[in-house]
Amino acid sequence: MPGPVTREVKKYLIQLVAGVAVLDAIMMGLYYGFSISLRPERTQQTFVAVWVVLTLIVVTTLMKKIRQARRSMMGMAHNSPNVRMVSVW
């Protein structure tokens, strides 16, 4: 049975996948809704750049939380001789 920290890592991982999926859905909706493909190349490039930066913000924010949760899990394992670490990756 997973402990509270592994549940925390799983929660952040699900948030990461869901966050990127929701962001992509929104951005695709805007792309087609505003007919970005028919706009000048510079507008298309700017749109994609904004999309990439927003994705980067979502991913880095949640990856930081995942790393912190994993580090706290490792710290708990080192403090308790009866805890066996299993890689979640």
Rosetta blueprint (number, residue, H / E / L):
1 M L
2 P L
3 G L
4 P H
5 V H
6 T H
7 R H
8 E H
9 V H
10 K H
11 K H
12 Y H
13 L H
14 I H
15 Q H
16 L H
17 V H
18 A H
19 G H
20 V H
21 A H
22 V H
23 L H
24 D H
25 A H
26 I H
27 M H
28 M H
29 G H
30 L H
31 Y H
32 Y H
33 G H
34 F L
35 S L
36 I H
37 S H
38 L H
39 R L
40 P L
41 E H
42 R H
43 T H
44 Q H
45 Q H
46 T H
47 F H
48 V H
49 A H
50 V H
51 W H
52 V H
53 V H
54 L H
55 T H
56 L H
57 I H
58 V H
59 V H
60 T H
61 T H
62 L H
63 M H
64 K H
65 K H
66 I H
67 R H
68 Q H
69 A H
70 R H
71 R H
72 S H
73 M H
74 M H
75 G H
76 M H
77 A H
78 H H
79 N H
80 S L
81 P L
82 N L
83 V L
84 R L
85 M L
86 V L
87 S L
88 V L
89 W L
